[in-house]
Amino acid sequence: MSASDLAGLLGVVLILVAYALVQLRRLDATSLGGSAMNFAGSTLILLSLVRTFNLSAFIVEAAWALIALYGVVRRLRERSGK
């Protein structure tokens, strides 16, 4: 298994664990942790696409990463009072 395959698998695990925790009500979907897990997961999947590119997967993961990054930034600003 290549490093890019491993990165992609880890990314999938992060996103699925975040989703499962939200469904089990152990994680707030808008929390910093949830957004960070989704951002990290989608970024790792994007890295895996460097080796074997797929346009539709790239689009969905790039959008996922941008939305999750927005959530991370929003939470960090709320914490700092800005």
C-alpha positions in Angstrom: 0.0 0.0 0.0 1.4 3.4 -1.0 1.7 6.4 1.3 -1.1 8.2 -0.7 -3.4 5.2 -0.3 -2.7 5.2 3.4 -3.4 8.9 3.7 -6.7 8.5 1.8 -7.8 5.6 4.1 -6.9 7.6 7.2 -8.9 10.5 5.8 -11.9 8.3 5.2 -11.7 6.9 8.8 -11.5 10.4 10.2 -14.6 11.6 8.3 -16.6 8.4 9.1 -15.6 8.5 12.8 -16.7 12.2 13.0 -20.0 11.3 11.3 -20.6 8.3 13.6 -19.9 10.4 16.7 -22.4 13.1 15.5 -25.0 10.4 15.0 -24.3 8.9 18.4 -24.7 12.4 19.9 -21.1 12.3 21.3 -19.9 15.1 19.1 -21.6 18.4 18.1 -21.5 18.7 14.4 -20.5 22.4 14.6 -17.8 21.9 17.2 -14.2 22.6 16.7 -13.4 18.9 17.0 -15.9 17.9 14.4 -14.9 20.5 11.9 -11.2 19.7 12.5 -11.8 16.0 11.9 -13.7 16.7 8.7 -11.0 19.2 7.5 -8.2 16.8 8.3 -10.0 13.8 6.7 -10.9 15.6 3.5 -7.4 17.1 3.2 -5.9 13.6 3.5 -8.2 12.3 0.9 -7.2 15.2 -1.4 -3.5 14.2 -0.8 -4.3 10.7 -1.9 -5.7 12.0 -5.2 -2.3 13.3 -6.2 -1.3 9.8 -7.2 -4.5 8.8 -8.9 -6.6 11.9 -9.8 -10.3 11.7 -10.0 -12.1 15.0 -10.8 -15.4 14.3 -9.1 -13.7 13.1 -5.9 -11.4 16.1 -6.0 -14.4 18.5 -6.2 -16.4 16.9 -3.4 -13.3 16.7 -1.1 -12.2 20.3 -1.9 -15.7 21.5 -1.1 -15.7 19.4 2.1 -12.4 20.8 3.2 -13.4 24.4 2.5 -16.7 24.1 4.4 -14.9 22.3 7.4 -12.2 25.0 7.3 -14.9 27.7 7.6 -16.2 25.8 10.7 -12.8 25.7 12.3 -12.1 29.4 11.7 -15.6 30.3 13.0 -15.1 28.3 16.2 -11.6 29.7 16.8 -12.9 33.3 16.3 -15.8 32.6 18.7 -13.3 31.3 21.3 -11.1 34.4 21.0 -14.1 36.7 21.2 -13.6 38.2 17.8 
